[in-house]
Amino acid sequence: MFKALLSLFKKSDPKPPQGVTKAQTPKPKPKVASARIGELGEHKINIQLDQLPKECRTLSDLMFPNPKSRTGYAQIDHVVISPYCLFVIETKNYNGEIKGRRTDQQWSVSNRYKMYNPLKQNYGHIKAIESLIKGVATVKFISMVSFTMRCRFSIDPELRKIHSDELIVYDVELSEFISRKLISLKTGIFEPPISAAQGQTIYDHLVQANITDAEIHKLHVQRIKGSKNY
């Protein structure tokens, strides 16, 4: 009898009634995919390139053979052909403080990540283009690396000055820097060093040499991921 009374007071784990579920921790909102961020960045760059003087012609997303590269190829974001020089542009979508000197092998992002010096990377791109247009004209190259406004620079101050042939810029000021550089190059020159015919030949050479095969692009990306110092 005593045991029976005790059993009445014993509590079992209550089961939630049917149709009632336990509260769930809300899932965090999905972040914008890196590919989407890249697309937005390229869209901003394209807007900048559309604002360039009419004398400029632009090519984007180029890939050329480059035996000196670890991947065997050079993938170039943008090339601007002008009567005074060729601008070779590398775009970056980092977020944080960019630290590095012109001669450093590695630059850092917020002292947390390492990146291969983008100027050295772009130098390889310039050499690949140079080999393709050899004999067409005597061409001056301007190396430009464009970062998003999500970055801040702790770099060699000379890389922000218009007289330099290596420039680090924000994406929103790309057209401004190119236009200012062209004005600087025009000073004291009566005739552009690159004629209209030569500019067209350079354009044609780059278009013809451009590799569009999707499998080669895929292989190039895989090799980049496997290389620390591309």
DOKESE-487885 format. One record per atom (N, C-alpha, C): residue number from 0; residue in three letters; chain; atom name; x, y, z. Coordinates in steps of 0.02 Angstrom, whole numbers, plus 50000, padded with zeros to 5 digits. Atoms other than C-alpha are relative to their C-alpha. Example, Ala and Ser with C-alpha at 12.3 -4.5 7.8 and 13.67 -1.06 7.14 Angstrom:
0/ALA/A/N/50045/49941/50000
0/ALA/A/CA/50615/49775/50390
0/ALA/A/C/50045/50060/50000
1/SER/A/N/49958/49941/49997
1/SER/A/CA/50684/49947/50357
1/SER/A/C/49961/50055/50037
This chain:
0/MET/A/N/50042/49940/50000
0/MET/A/CA/50000/50000/50000
0/MET/A/C/50044/50063/50000
1/PHE/A/N/49954/49944/49995
1/PHE/A/CA/50144/50118/50048
1/PHE/A/C/50035/50012/49933
2/LYS/A/N/49967/49995/50066
2/LYS/A/CA/50232/50080/49883
2/LYS/A/C/49953/50029/49948
3/ALA/A/N/50049/49975/50049
3/ALA/A/CA/50074/50116/49787
3/ALA/A/C/49991/50075/50007
4/LEU/A/N/50007/49928/49989
4/LEU/A/CA/50058/50288/49870
4/LEU/A/C/50061/50038/49973
5/LEU/A/N/49939/49967/50025
5/LEU/A/CA/50240/50329/49828
5/LEU/A/C/50000/50007/49925
6/SER/A/N/50001/49999/50073
6/SER/A/CA/50211/50285/49647
6/SER/A/C/49957/50056/49973
7/LEU/A/N/50043/49945/50022
7/LEU/A/CA/50076/50418/49638
7/LEU/A/C/50037/50067/49998
8/PHE/A/N/49963/49937/49995
8/PHE/A/CA/50200/50554/49686
8/PHE/A/C/50062/50003/49956
9/LYS/A/N/49942/50001/50045
9/LYS/A/CA/50338/50498/49570
9/LYS/A/C/49984/50037/49935
10/LYS/A/N/50010/49962/50062
10/LYS/A/CA/50360/50614/49420
10/LYS/A/C/50041/49969/49944
11/SER/A/N/49964/50024/50059
11/SER/A/CA/50405/50548/49252
11/SER/A/C/50014/50060/49955
12/ASP/A/N/49984/49946/50046
12/ASP/A/CA/50486/50656/49115
12/ASP/A/C/49940/50015/49956
13/PRO/A/N/50059/49984/50041
13/PRO/A/CA/50342/50747/49035
13/PRO/A/C/50017/50002/49927
14/LYS/A/N/49991/49998/50073
14/LYS/A/CA/50324/50724/48849
14/LYS/A/C/49961/50059/49973
15/PRO/A/N/50038/49944/50028
15/PRO/A/CA/50275/50874/48747
15/PRO/A/C/49939/49975/49964
16/PRO/A/N/50061/50021/50035
16/PRO/A/CA/50098/50863/48683
16/PRO/A/C/50011/50000/49926
17/GLN/A/N/49994/50005/50072
17/GLN/A/CA/50075/50818/48503
17/GLN/A/C/49989/50069/49968
18/GLY/A/N/50007/49937/50036
18/GLY/A/CA/50097/50963/48384
18/GLY/A/C/50042/50055/50030
19/VAL/A/N/49957/49949/49969
19/VAL/A/CA/50214/51056/48504
19/VAL/A/C/50072/49977/49994
20/THR/A/N/49930/50017/50007
20/THR/A/CA/50399/51058/48466
20/THR/A/C/50042/50046/50043
21/LYS/A/N/49955/49959/49960
21/LYS/A/CA/50544/51122/48567
21/LYS/A/C/50025/50059/49959
22/ALA/A/N/49976/49940/50034
22/ALA/A/CA/50606/51296/48527
22/ALA/A/C/50068/49986/49969
23/GLN/A/N/49938/50011/50035
23/GLN/A/CA/50746/51291/48400
23/GLN/A/C/50040/50065/49996
24/THR/A/N/49956/49941/50006
24/THR/A/CA/50896/51407/48395
24/THR/A/C/49995/50027/49929
25/PRO/A/N/50006/49973/50069
25/PRO/A/CA/50870/51524/48248
25/PRO/A/C/50065/49993/49962
26/LYS/A/N/49941/50009/50042
26/LYS/A/CA/50988/51489/48106
26/LYS/A/C/50026/50068/49979
27/PRO/A/N/49972/49936/50022
27/PRO/A/CA/51108/51628/48062
27/PRO/A/C/49983/50013/49927
28/LYS/A/N/50014/49983/50069
28/LYS/A/CA/51071/51721/47903
28/LYS/A/C/50058/49980/49956
29/PRO/A/N/49944/50021/50043
29/PRO/A/CA/51171/51651/47758
29/PRO/A/C/50040/50059/49977
30/LYS/A/N/49957/49947/50024
30/LYS/A/CA/51321/51755/47708
30/LYS/A/C/50001/50000/49924
31/VAL/A/N/49995/49994/50073
31/VAL/A/CA/51342/51818/47532
31/VAL/A/C/50058/49956/49977
32/ALA/A/N/49948/50045/50025
32/ALA/A/CA/51441/51687/47437
32/ALA/A/C/50057/50041/49972
33/SER/A/N/49941/49964/50025
33/SER/A/CA/51618/51735/47391
33/SER/A/C/49996/50013/49926
34/ALA/A/N/50007/49991/50072
34/ALA/A/CA/51576/51711/47208
34/ALA/A/C/49957/50062/49986
35/ARG/A/N/50044/49943/50009
35/ARG/A/CA/51436/51839/47226
35/ARG/A/C/50037/50065/50016
36/ILE/A/N/49960/49941/49983
36/ILE/A/CA/51554/51962/47312
36/ILE/A/C/50046/50018/49942
37/GLY/A/N/49956/49989/50057
37/GLY/A/CA/51674/51939/47167
37/GLY/A/C/49963/50032/49942
38/GLU/A/N/50040/49972/50055
38/GLU/A/CA/51535/51975/47042
38/GLU/A/C/49985/50073/50012
39/LEU/A/N/50015/49930/49984
39/LEU/A/CA/51488/52135/47132
39/LEU/A/C/50062/50044/49991
40/GLY/A/N/49938/49963/50008
40/GLY/A/CA/51670/52188/47136
40/GLY/A/C/50016/50013/49927
41/GLU/A/N/49986/49992/50071
41/GLU/A/CA/51692/52158/46950
41/GLU/A/C/49951/50049/49968
42/HIS/A/N/50050/49953/50027
42/HIS/A/CA/51531/52254/46915
42/HIS/A/C/50022/50072/50014
43/LYS/A/N/49976/49933/49983
43/LYS/A/CA/51603/52406/47006
43/LYS/A/C/50060/50019/49957
44/ILE/A/N/49942/49987/50043
44/ILE/A/CA/51764/52390/46907
44/ILE/A/C/49977/50017/49929
45/ASN/A/N/50026/49988/50068
45/ASN/A/CA/51667/52381/46743
45/ASN/A/C/49970/50070/49994
46/ILE/A/N/50027/49932/50000
46/ILE/A/CA/51576/52542/46789
46/ILE/A/C/50057/50051/49994
47/GLN/A/N/49942/49956/50003
47/GLN/A/CA/51745/52625/46816
47/GLN/A/C/50031/50000/49931
48/LEU/A/N/49968/50005/50066
48/LEU/A/CA/51815/52562/46651
48/LEU/A/C/49957/50033/49946
49/ASP/A/N/50044/49968/50048
49/ASP/A/CA/51662/52627/46559
49/ASP/A/C/50008/50076/50000
50/GLN/A/N/49991/49928/49994
50/GLN/A/CA/51709/52802/46617
50/GLN/A/C/50066/50025/49970
51/LEU/A/N/49934/49981/50027
51/LEU/A/CA/51880/52801/46533
51/LEU/A/C/49993/50040/49936
52/PRO/A/N/50002/49962/50063
52/PRO/A/CA/51922/52918/46388
52/PRO/A/C/49988/49954/49940
53/LYS/A/N/50018/50039/50060
53/LYS/A/CA/51862/52860/46216
53/LYS/A/C/50061/49970/49965
54/GLU/A/N/49939/50026/50032
54/GLU/A/CA/52042/52834/46161
54/GLU/A/C/50024/49934/50030
55/CYS/A/N/49981/50062/49966
55/CYS/A/CA/52054/52685/46280
55/CYS/A/C/49956/49942/49978
56/ARG/A/N/50037/50062/50014
56/ARG/A/CA/52004/52506/46239
56/ARG/A/C/50015/49951/50055
57/THR/A/N/49993/50043/49941
57/THR/A/CA/51975/52376/46373
57/THR/A/C/49987/49927/49982
58/LEU/A/N/50011/50072/50004
58/LEU/A/CA/51991/52187/46379
58/LEU/A/C/49999/49972/50072
59/SER/A/N/50008/50027/49932
59/SER/A/CA/51938/52084/46531
59/SER/A/C/50002/49924/50000
60/ASP/A/N/49999/50072/49988
60/ASP/A/CA/51962/51909/46601
60/ASP/A/C/50038/49963/49945
61/LEU/A/N/49956/50030/50051
61/LEU/A/CA/52108/51857/46491
61/LEU/A/C/50043/49945/50031
62/MET/A/N/49954/50052/49978
62/MET/A/CA/52213/51700/46504
62/MET/A/C/50048/49984/49944
63/PHE/A/N/49948/50013/50049
63/PHE/A/CA/52378/51673/46415
63/PHE/A/C/50048/49947/50028
64/PRO/A/N/49947/50046/49976
64/PRO/A/CA/52513/51538/46422
64/PRO/A/C/50056/50040/50033
65/ASN/A/N/49945/49968/49966
65/ASN/A/CA/52650/51584/46544
65/ASN/A/C/50043/49947/50034
66/PRO/A/N/49957/50054/49975
66/PRO/A/CA/52787/51453/46568
66/PRO/A/C/50033/50017/50067
67/LYS/A/N/49966/49980/49938
67/LYS/A/CA/52862/51554/46712
67/LYS/A/C/49953/49999/50060
68/SER/A/N/50049/50003/49945
68/SER/A/CA/52701/51543/46814
68/SER/A/C/49996/49929/50026
69/ARG/A/N/50006/50067/49970
69/ARG/A/CA/52676/51398/46934
69/ARG/A/C/49941/49961/49972
70/THR/A/N/50058/50033/50029
70/THR/A/CA/52510/51362/46851
70/THR/A/C/50008/49987/49926
71/GLY/A/N/49990/50006/50072
71/GLY/A/CA/52578/51376/46674
71/GLY/A/C/49961/50051/49960
72/TYR/A/N/50041/49950/50034
72/TYR/A/CA/52459/51519/46636
72/TYR/A/C/50001/50065/50039
73/ALA/A/N/50011/49935/49968
73/ALA/A/CA/52432/51703/46672
73/ALA/A/C/49927/50019/49990
74/GLN/A/N/50070/49978/50005
74/GLN/A/CA/52253/51754/46711
74/GLN/A/C/49997/50073/50020
75/ILE/A/N/49996/49928/49992
75/ILE/A/CA/52232/51940/46694
75/ILE/A/C/49929/50029/50003
76/ASP/A/N/50067/49973/49990
76/ASP/A/CA/52081/52035/46758
76/ASP/A/C/49980/50051/49947
77/HIS/A/N/50018/49948/50049
77/HIS/A/CA/52087/52188/46645
77/HIS/A/C/50064/50029/49968
78/VAL/A/N/49947/49964/50035
78/VAL/A/CA/52198/52270/46515
78/VAL/A/C/49967/50060/49965
79/VAL/A/N/50023/49939/50033
79/VAL/A/CA/52172/52449/46458
79/VAL/A/C/50054/50022/49950
80/ILE/A/N/49954/49980/50053
80/ILE/A/CA/52253/52493/46292
80/ILE/A/C/49988/50074/49984
81/SER/A/N/50006/49929/50016
81/SER/A/CA/52286/52679/46270
81/SER/A/C/50056/50019/49951
82/PRO/A/N/49946/49979/50046
82/PRO/A/CA/52393/52778/46146
82/PRO/A/C/50066/50014/50035
83/TYR/A/N/49940/49982/49962
83/TYR/A/CA/52519/52811/46285
83/TYR/A/C/50030/49942/50041
84/CYS/A/N/49976/50056/49960
84/CYS/A/CA/52532/52649/46381
84/CYS/A/C/49947/49945/50003
85/LEU/A/N/50048/50053/49984
85/LEU/A/CA/52450/52485/46430
85/LEU/A/C/49994/49995/50076
86/PHE/A/N/50013/50010/49928
86/PHE/A/CA/52370/52473/46602
86/PHE/A/C/49981/49927/50010
87/VAL/A/N/50015/50069/49983
87/VAL/A/CA/52372/52297/46672
87/VAL/A/C/49973/50000/50072
88/ILE/A/N/50035/49990/49936
88/ILE/A/CA/52248/52285/46816
88/ILE/A/C/49984/49932/50032
89/GLU/A/N/50016/50058/49958
89/GLU/A/CA/52236/52153/46952
89/GLU/A/C/49951/50024/50053
90/THR/A/N/50050/49981/49950
90/THR/A/CA/52080/52160/47063
90/THR/A/C/50002/49952/50059
91/LYS/A/N/49999/50039/49938
91/LYS/A/CA/52073/52101/47244
91/LYS/A/C/49937/50015/50040
92/ASN/A/N/50061/49992/49961
92/ASN/A/CA/51921/52072/47355
92/ASN/A/C/50011/49985/50074
93/TYR/A/N/49985/50011/49930
93/TYR/A/CA/52001/52070/47527
93/TYR/A/C/49963/50050/50044
94/ASN/A/N/50032/49956/49951
94/ASN/A/CA/51930/52147/47685
94/ASN/A/C/50048/50008/50058
95/GLY/A/N/49955/49990/49945
95/GLY/A/CA/52048/52226/47811
95/GLY/A/C/50058/50046/49982
96/GLU/A/N/49942/49957/50010
96/GLU/A/CA/52214/52315/47825
96/GLU/A/C/50052/49965/49956
97/ILE/A/N/49951/50028/50046
97/ILE/A/CA/52333/52283/47680
97/ILE/A/C/50068/50029/50016
98/LYS/A/N/49933/49978/49982
98/LYS/A/CA/52515/52290/47732
98/LYS/A/C/50051/49969/49952
99/GLY/A/N/49947/50027/50042
99/GLY/A/CA/52666/52273/47620
99/GLY/A/C/50041/50054/49967
100/ARG/A/N/49956/49955/50037
100/ARG/A/CA/52813/52355/47535
100/ARG/A/C/50010/49973/49929
101/ARG/A/N/49992/50017/50071
101/ARG/A/CA/52852/52355/47350
101/ARG/A/C/50042/49937/49990
102/THR/A/N/49953/50055/50011
102/THR/A/CA/52994/52230/47370
102/THR/A/C/49985/49937/50041
103/ASP/A/N/50017/50058/49959
103/ASP/A/CA/52912/52112/47496
103/ASP/A/C/49972/49943/49957
104/GLN/A/N/50028/50059/50035
104/GLN/A/CA/52875/51936/47435
104/GLN/A/C/49927/49989/50020
105/GLN/A/N/50068/50011/49974
105/GLN/A/CA/52721/51924/47545
105/GLN/A/C/49973/50064/50030
106/TRP/A/N/50036/49947/49965
106/TRP/A/CA/52594/52053/47600
106/TRP/A/C/49952/49968/50049
107/SER/A/N/50046/50028/49950
107/SER/A/CA/52475/52032/47746
107/SER/A/C/49933/50035/49997
108/VAL/A/N/50068/49973/49996
108/VAL/A/CA/52289/52058/47770
108/VAL/A/C/49981/49999/50074
109/SER/A/N/50017/49993/49929
109/SER/A/CA/52249/52124/47946
109/SER/A/C/50045/49958/50045
110/ASN/A/N/49951/50039/49962
110/ASN/A/CA/52405/52032/48009
110/ASN/A/C/49976/49929/50014
111/ARG/A/N/50028/50068/49990
111/ARG/A/CA/52305/51870/47995
111/ARG/A/C/50014/49954/49941
112/TYR/A/N/49992/50041/50060
112/TYR/A/CA/52325/51811/47816
112/TYR/A/C/50058/50027/49959
113/LYS/A/N/49946/49981/50046
113/LYS/A/CA/52468/51812/47692
113/LYS/A/C/49974/49997/49929
114/MET/A/N/50016/50001/50071
114/MET/A/CA/52450/51854/47510
114/MET/A/C/50065/50014/49962
115/TYR/A/N/49942/49987/50042
115/TYR/A/CA/52579/51850/47371
115/TYR/A/C/49997/50073/49978
116/ASN/A/N/49996/49930/50020
116/ASN/A/CA/52637/52026/47332
116/ASN/A/C/49965/50010/49932
117/PRO/A/N/50038/49994/50063
117/PRO/A/CA/52508/52079/47200
117/PRO/A/C/50038/50036/49945
118/LEU/A/N/49959/49967/50051
118/LEU/A/CA/52636/52190/47113
118/LEU/A/C/50045/49950/49964
119/LYS/A/N/49959/50053/50030
119/LYS/A/CA/52749/52040/47085
119/LYS/A/C/49956/49955/49957
120/GLN/A/N/50047/50040/50040
120/GLN/A/CA/52598/51941/47026
120/GLN/A/C/49984/50035/49934
121/ASN/A/N/50018/49962/50060
121/ASN/A/CA/52552/52079/46904
121/ASN/A/C/50060/50008/49954
122/TYR/A/N/49939/49997/50042
122/TYR/A/CA/52733/52090/46844
122/TYR/A/C/50002/49939/49954
123/GLY/A/N/50003/50061/50041
123/GLY/A/CA/52714/51910/46784
123/GLY/A/C/49949/50007/49944
124/HIS/A/N/50051/49988/50051
124/HIS/A/CA/52556/51961/46692
124/HIS/A/C/50026/50046/49945
125/ILE/A/N/49972/49952/50048
125/ILE/A/CA/52645/52106/46609
125/ILE/A/C/50050/49965/49954
126/LYS/A/N/49951/50035/50041
126/LYS/A/CA/52787/51994/46550
126/LYS/A/C/49966/49953/49951
127/ALA/A/N/50037/50044/50045
127/ALA/A/CA/52660/51872/46475
127/ALA/A/C/49972/50040/49941
128/ILE/A/N/50026/49957/50054
128/ILE/A/CA/52578/52015/46377
128/ILE/A/C/50057/50024/49956
129/GLU/A/N/49942/49975/50037
129/GLU/A/CA/52747/52084/46326
129/GLU/A/C/50024/49950/49948
130/SER/A/N/49977/50051/50047
130/SER/A/CA/52794/51919/46246
130/SER/A/C/49953/49991/49941
131/LEU/A/N/50050/50008/50053
131/LEU/A/CA/52633/51920/46144
131/LEU/A/C/50001/50057/49950
132/ILE/A/N/50003/49942/50045
132/ILE/A/CA/52652/52094/46071
132/ILE/A/C/50069/50025/49981
133/LYS/A/N/49932/49981/50017
133/LYS/A/CA/52839/52095/46047
133/LYS/A/C/50005/50018/49926
134/GLY/A/N/49990/49979/50069
134/GLY/A/CA/52884/52190/45889
134/GLY/A/C/49944/50044/49974
135/VAL/A/N/50056/49958/50023
135/VAL/A/CA/52717/52281/45876
135/VAL/A/C/50015/50074/50011
136/ALA/A/N/49986/49931/49982
136/ALA/A/CA/52768/52440/45967
136/ALA/A/C/50041/50001/50065
137/THR/A/N/49966/49990/49936
137/THR/A/CA/52875/52507/46108
137/THR/A/C/49947/50022/50050
138/VAL/A/N/50057/49989/49956
138/VAL/A/CA/52749/52496/46249
138/VAL/A/C/50023/50011/50072
139/LYS/A/N/49990/49988/49929
139/LYS/A/CA/52753/52569/46422
139/LYS/A/C/49943/49966/50038
140/PHE/A/N/50050/50035/49961
140/PHE/A/CA/52663/52464/46553
140/PHE/A/C/49991/50035/50068
141/ILE/A/N/50016/49974/49934
141/ILE/A/CA/52575/52531/46707
141/ILE/A/C/49964/49943/50038
142/SER/A/N/50029/50054/49959
142/SER/A/CA/52540/52401/46841
142/SER/A/C/49954/50030/50053
143/MET/A/N/50048/49974/49952
143/MET/A/CA/52383/52433/46943
143/MET/A/C/49968/49942/50038
144/VAL/A/N/50035/50049/49959
144/VAL/A/CA/52309/52335/47087
144/VAL/A/C/49943/50036/50035
145/SER/A/N/50061/49968/49975
145/SER/A/CA/52131/52378/47137
145/SER/A/C/49971/49960/50058
146/PHE/A/N/50031/50030/49942
146/PHE/A/CA/52060/52341/47310
146/PHE/A/C/49932/50032/50012
147/THR/A/N/50066/49972/49983
147/THR/A/CA/51883/52365/47374
147/THR/A/C/50007/50050/50057
148/MET/A/N/50001/49951/49946
148/MET/A/CA/51836/52502/47496
148/MET/A/C/49995/49967/50069
149/ARG/A/N/50000/50036/49936
149/ARG/A/CA/51826/52367/47630
149/ARG/A/C/50071/49994/50028
150/CYS/A/N/49930/50003/49979
150/CYS/A/CA/52016/52383/47641
150/CYS/A/C/50026/50069/50020
151/ARG/A/N/49961/49939/49988
151/ARG/A/CA/52136/52512/47708
151/ARG/A/C/50073/49983/49989
152/PHE/A/N/49931/50014/50022
152/PHE/A/CA/52316/52530/47653
152/PHE/A/C/50052/50021/50052
153/SER/A/N/49938/49985/49963
153/SER/A/CA/52477/52522/47753
153/SER/A/C/50057/49977/49955
154/ILE/A/N/49954/50021/50052
154/ILE/A/CA/52592/52517/47604
154/ILE/A/C/50050/50056/49986
155/ASP/A/N/49952/49950/50023
155/ASP/A/CA/52737/52610/47523
155/ASP/A/C/49961/50059/49971
156/PRO/A/N/50039/49941/50024
156/PRO/A/CA/52666/52788/47499
156/PRO/A/C/50011/50015/49926
157/GLU/A/N/49986/49987/50072
157/GLU/A/CA/52748/52797/47326
157/GLU/A/C/49950/49964/49956
158/LEU/A/N/50047/50040/50040
158/LEU/A/CA/52623/52667/47266
158/LEU/A/C/49932/50034/49993
159/ARG/A/N/50062/49961/50006
159/ARG/A/CA/52485/52797/47286
159/ARG/A/C/50012/50065/49961
160/LYS/A/N/49984/49938/50034
160/LYS/A/CA/52574/52935/47189
160/LYS/A/C/49998/49990/49924
161/ILE/A/N/50016/50008/50071
161/ILE/A/CA/52528/52965/47007
161/ILE/A/C/50063/49992/49957
162/HIS/A/N/49940/50007/50041
162/HIS/A/CA/52708/52972/46946
162/HIS/A/C/50027/49929/50000
163/SER/A/N/49976/50070/49996
163/SER/A/CA/52735/52790/46995
163/SER/A/C/49970/49959/49943
164/ASP/A/N/50025/50046/50051
164/ASP/A/CA/52718/52654/46863
164/ASP/A/C/49969/49937/50032
165/GLU/A/N/50034/50052/49962
165/GLU/A/CA/52652/52538/46999
165/GLU/A/C/49953/50035/50049
166/LEU/A/N/50049/49963/49961
166/LEU/A/CA/52491/52597/47081
166/LEU/A/C/49953/49953/50037
167/ILE/A/N/50050/50036/49959
167/ILE/A/CA/52382/52531/47222
167/ILE/A/C/49941/50048/50009
168/VAL/A/N/50058/49955/49999
168/VAL/A/CA/52206/52603/47211
168/VAL/A/C/49939/49964/50029
169/TYR/A/N/50065/50028/49983
169/TYR/A/CA/52029/52579/47273
169/TYR/A/C/49959/49994/49936
170/ASP/A/N/50039/50012/50061
170/ASP/A/CA/51904/52513/47147
170/ASP/A/C/49961/50062/49977
171/VAL/A/N/50041/49942/50019
171/VAL/A/CA/51801/52673/47153
171/VAL/A/C/50041/50058/49972
172/GLU/A/N/49958/49947/50026
172/GLU/A/CA/51950/52780/47102
172/GLU/A/C/50043/49977/49941
173/LEU/A/N/49961/50029/50054
173/LEU/A/CA/52016/52670/46962
173/LEU/A/C/50002/50045/49939
174/SER/A/N/50002/49958/50060
174/SER/A/CA/51957/52780/46818
174/SER/A/C/50035/50067/50012
175/GLU/A/N/49967/49937/49984
175/GLU/A/CA/52020/52936/46907
175/GLU/A/C/50076/49993/49994
176/PHE/A/N/49928/50010/50002
176/PHE/A/CA/52196/52865/46927
176/PHE/A/C/50024/49989/49928
177/ILE/A/N/49980/50012/50070
177/ILE/A/CA/52202/52804/46746
177/ILE/A/C/49999/50066/49961
178/SER/A/N/50006/49936/50035
178/SER/A/CA/52143/52973/46681
178/SER/A/C/50057/50047/50020
179/ARG/A/N/49946/49957/49976
179/ARG/A/CA/52269/53066/46789
179/ARG/A/C/50068/49976/49973
180/LYS/A/N/49937/50027/50025
180/LYS/A/CA/52408/52950/46734
180/LYS/A/C/50008/50017/49926
181/LEU/A/N/49997/49984/50071
181/LEU/A/CA/52365/52980/46551
181/LEU/A/C/50017/50074/49990
182/ILE/A/N/49983/49929/50004
182/ILE/A/CA/52370/53168/46577
182/ILE/A/C/50074/50011/50013
183/SER/A/N/49928/49995/49983
183/SER/A/CA/52541/53148/46657
183/SER/A/C/50044/49977/49943
184/LEU/A/N/49960/50027/50055
184/LEU/A/CA/52606/53043/46512
184/LEU/A/C/49996/50044/49937
185/LYS/A/N/50009/49957/50059
185/LYS/A/CA/52538/53164/46382
185/LYS/A/C/50043/50063/50003
186/THR/A/N/49964/49938/49991
186/THR/A/CA/52635/53310/46454
186/THR/A/C/50067/50000/49963
187/GLY/A/N/49937/49994/50037
187/GLY/A/CA/52773/53364/46335
187/GLY/A/C/50007/49953/49941
188/ILE/A/N/49997/50047/50057
188/ILE/A/CA/52731/53231/46204
188/ILE/A/C/49953/50025/49945
189/PHE/A/N/50041/49974/50055
189/PHE/A/CA/52670/53291/46035
189/PHE/A/C/49963/49945/49963
190/GLU/A/N/50031/50056/50035
190/GLU/A/CA/52630/53120/45963
190/GLU/A/C/50000/49938/50045
191/PRO/A/N/50003/50059/49958
191/PRO/A/CA/52569/52966/46057
191/PRO/A/C/50048/49945/49976
192/PRO/A/N/49953/50052/50021
192/PRO/A/CA/52698/52824/46058
192/PRO/A/C/49967/49938/49970
193/ILE/A/N/50036/50057/50029
193/ILE/A/CA/52564/52697/46011
193/ILE/A/C/49948/50027/49951
194/SER/A/N/50047/49975/50050
194/SER/A/CA/52475/52735/45848
194/SER/A/C/49934/49961/50003
195/ALA/A/N/50065/50034/50001
195/ALA/A/CA/52294/52689/45815
195/ALA/A/C/50006/49930/49969
196/ALA/A/N/49990/50065/50032
196/ALA/A/CA/52351/52548/45700
196/ALA/A/C/50035/49951/50047
197/GLN/A/N/49965/50042/49953
197/GLN/A/CA/52471/52481/45830
197/GLN/A/C/49955/49979/50058
198/GLY/A/N/50047/50016/49947
198/GLY/A/CA/52338/52491/45964
198/GLY/A/C/49951/49945/49978
199/GLN/A/N/50046/50051/50026
199/GLN/A/CA/52221/52389/45854
199/GLN/A/C/50036/49933/49994
200/THR/A/N/49961/50062/50006
200/THR/A/CA/52359/52260/45821
200/THR/A/C/50010/49968/50069
201/ILE/A/N/49992/50026/49931
201/ILE/A/CA/52392/52243/46008
201/ILE/A/C/49934/49969/50023
202/TYR/A/N/50066/50025/49981
202/TYR/A/CA/52206/52222/46038
202/TYR/A/C/49987/49932/49967
203/ASP/A/N/50012/50062/50037
203/ASP/A/CA/52194/52088/45902
203/ASP/A/C/50044/49943/50025
204/HIS/A/N/49954/50052/49976
204/HIS/A/CA/52347/51994/45966
204/HIS/A/C/49975/49971/50067
205/LEU/A/N/50023/50023/49935
205/LEU/A/CA/52277/51985/46142
205/LEU/A/C/49935/49959/49995
206/VAL/A/N/50062/50037/50010
206/VAL/A/CA/52105/51930/46083
206/VAL/A/C/50014/49930/49971
207/GLN/A/N/49984/50064/50032
207/GLN/A/CA/52179/51793/45974
207/GLN/A/C/50036/49952/50046
208/ALA/A/N/49961/50042/49955
208/ALA/A/CA/52296/51730/46110
208/ALA/A/C/49960/49979/50062
209/ASN/A/N/50039/50013/49940
209/ASN/A/CA/52161/51729/46244
209/ASN/A/C/49973/49928/50000
210/ILE/A/N/50023/50070/49992
210/ILE/A/CA/52122/51552/46307
210/ILE/A/C/49930/50001/50031
211/THR/A/N/50069/50000/49975
211/THR/A/CA/51935/51526/46328
211/THR/A/C/49976/49930/50020
212/ASP/A/N/50019/50069/49983
212/ASP/A/CA/51934/51337/46357
212/ASP/A/C/49984/49994/50075
213/ALA/A/N/50022/50004/49930
213/ALA/A/CA/51835/51305/46518
213/ALA/A/C/50041/49951/50041
214/GLU/A/N/49961/50050/49963
214/GLU/A/CA/51937/51152/46565
214/GLU/A/C/50068/50027/50020
215/ILE/A/N/49935/49969/49984
215/ILE/A/CA/52100/51250/46557
215/ILE/A/C/49992/50050/50057
216/HIS/A/N/50014/49953/49946
216/HIS/A/CA/52024/51385/46666
216/HIS/A/C/49992/49963/50067
217/LYS/A/N/50011/50040/49940
217/LYS/A/CA/51969/51252/46790
217/LYS/A/C/50066/49973/50027
218/LEU/A/N/49934/50026/49980
218/LEU/A/CA/52143/51174/46793
218/LEU/A/C/50043/50056/50031
219/HIS/A/N/49962/49943/49974
219/HIS/A/CA/52220/51346/46820
219/HIS/A/C/49979/50016/50072
220/VAL/A/N/50025/49985/49932
220/VAL/A/CA/52109/51377/46973
220/VAL/A/C/50022/49946/50049
221/GLN/A/N/49979/50055/49957
221/GLN/A/CA/52150/51205/47044
221/GLN/A/C/50074/50007/50019
222/ARG/A/N/49928/49992/49987
222/ARG/A/CA/52336/51240/47027
222/ARG/A/C/50013/50059/50045
223/ILE/A/N/49993/49942/49955
223/ILE/A/CA/52316/51410/47111
223/ILE/A/C/49988/49978/50072
224/LYS/A/N/50017/50022/49932
224/LYS/A/CA/52234/51327/47261
224/LYS/A/C/50055/49956/50030
225/GLY/A/N/49946/50043/49976
225/GLY/A/CA/52378/51205/47271
225/GLY/A/C/50067/50035/50006
226/SER/A/N/49937/49962/49998
226/SER/A/CA/52508/51343/47262
226/SER/A/C/49995/50056/50051
227/LYS/A/N/50001/49948/49948
227/LYS/A/CA/52549/51457/47408
227/LYS/A/C/50025/50067/49974
228/ASN/A/N/49967/49938/50021
228/ASN/A/CA/52647/51583/47309
228/ASN/A/C/49985/50019/49928
229/TYR/A/N/50018/49979/50068
229/TYR/A/CA/52552/51610/47149
229/TYR/A/C/50001/50075/49995
